[in-house]
Amino acid sequence: MKGFRSFILRGNVVDLAVGIVIGAAFTAVVNGFVGAFLTPLVGLATGATGDMSHKTFTAGATKFPYGAFINAAISFLLLASALYFLVVLPINKLHERLAPHHDVQAPKRDCPECLSPVPAQARRCASCTVPLPAVPAQAGETTQRAG
């Protein structure tokens, strides 16, 4: 039980649960807005009156509720655009502003003994401490040794 309690009380699990609950509430608000305002406007624009979400057409003995599909599609587009413009875009901008710029990493090579990646100019592997063979100097590079 101690491990389960530790898992539940971690910040990620609680944050995820809160996010799901808020997402469900936001979805209900968006669906209510679409059903109350946007679907009737689509109905007016197409010449239909009343609740567009109950519109159907019949082929043979089968009814196709195209109004419910239009209602769901509008809800999805509105929800996706709201999440993008109100959550994703601001978070990305904030992340760009606050995140440190990562320097370009030095070229790496594999250690011949343990195959772990090490910087190309390293003289010893950080994982297994085996001495590494020297790397030949590239054209235009100068090597300086501390004397």
N, C-alpha and C positions, 0 to 999 in steps of 0.2 A: 504494500500500500504506500510505502514511503516513496518509491520510485514513481508511482502513478501520481501522487500528490505533487511531486517535484515537476513532473511533466505538465500537469494541468496549470500549475502556478507560474510557469515560464511566461515571459512577456509575449512571445510569438503566438502562443495558443490563445491567450486572452485577446490580443489585438485582432487575430483572425476571427474569433467569435463575435467581437464587437463589429467588425467590418461586415460580416455576413448579416447580422441583424439590421444594421443601418442600410445595407444594400437592399434587403428585402423591403424595408419601410420606404426607401426611395423608389423602388420599383412599383410599389402600390400607389405612391403619389403620382408617378409618371403615367401609369395605366389609368388612374382616375382622371387626370388631365386630358389624356388622349380620348378616353371614352366620353367625357363631358363636353369638350370643346373642339378638338381637332376632327374627330370622326363626323360629327354633324356638319362641320365646315366642308369636309370632303363630300358629304352627301349633298349639300347645297351646290357645290361646284359641279357635281356630275348630274344635277337635275333631280336627284332623289330627295325626298323629304323624310324627316324622322331619323331614327337610329340606323345608321349605315351598317353597324356591326351585325344586324340581323338579316341582312340582304343575302339571298341565295338564288341560285339558278338550278333548274332541274334538267337532267339528261337521263332519259328513260325513267326509271323508278328511283334514281339516286339524286339526293339533294347535295349541292356543293355550296357551303357557307363562305362565299368569297368576302363578305363583309367582315367576318371575324378575322380572316387572313389580313385584310387591309388594316384593320384595327391593330393586330399584333405587329405588323410590319412598321406602322407609324410609331408604336410604342418602342419597338426595338431601336429604330433610328433616333428617336428623341433621347432615349436612355443612353445609347452609345455616344451620341454627340455631347450630351451633358457630362457624362463621365470623362470624355476626352478633354473638353474645354475647361471643366471645373476641377478635375483631379489630375489627370495625366500631364497635361501641358504645364500647369503651375509647378507640379512636383519636378518635372524635367528641368524647368528653368531654375528652380531652387537648387537642384542637385548640381547643375552646371556652375552656379554662382558659388556654392559652398564646397564643392569637391575639389581637392587639390589636383593640379595638373600632373599627370604621371610623366616622368621623364622616359625617354626612349631607353629601353633596356639594352644592356650590352649584349653583343652576340654571344651565343653559348655553344658549347661542344659537349659531347658525352665523355664521361670518365671511362677509360678503358677497363677498369676493374669492376666498378659497381653500376656503370651505365647511367648514373644520375647526371642531370645537366649541371654544368659548371661554367662560369664565365670563360670566354675564350682565352683571356690573358692570365688566367689563374695558374699558379705554379703547383698547387696542391688541391686535391679534392676535399671539399668541406664535409662530405659524408663519410668517406672511408680513409681520408688523410693520406692517400697514396700520392707520391710525387708524380706530376703530370709532365709529359714531354713538352718541350718548348715549342711555341708556335712561330713559324718563320715570319719575319717582318714583311708586311705588304709594301708595295711601292708607294713612296710618299710618306711613310711612317718613320718616325725616328724613335729609337729606344734610348731611354736615359736610365742610368744606374746610379743609385746613391753610393757614394764612395766613402 
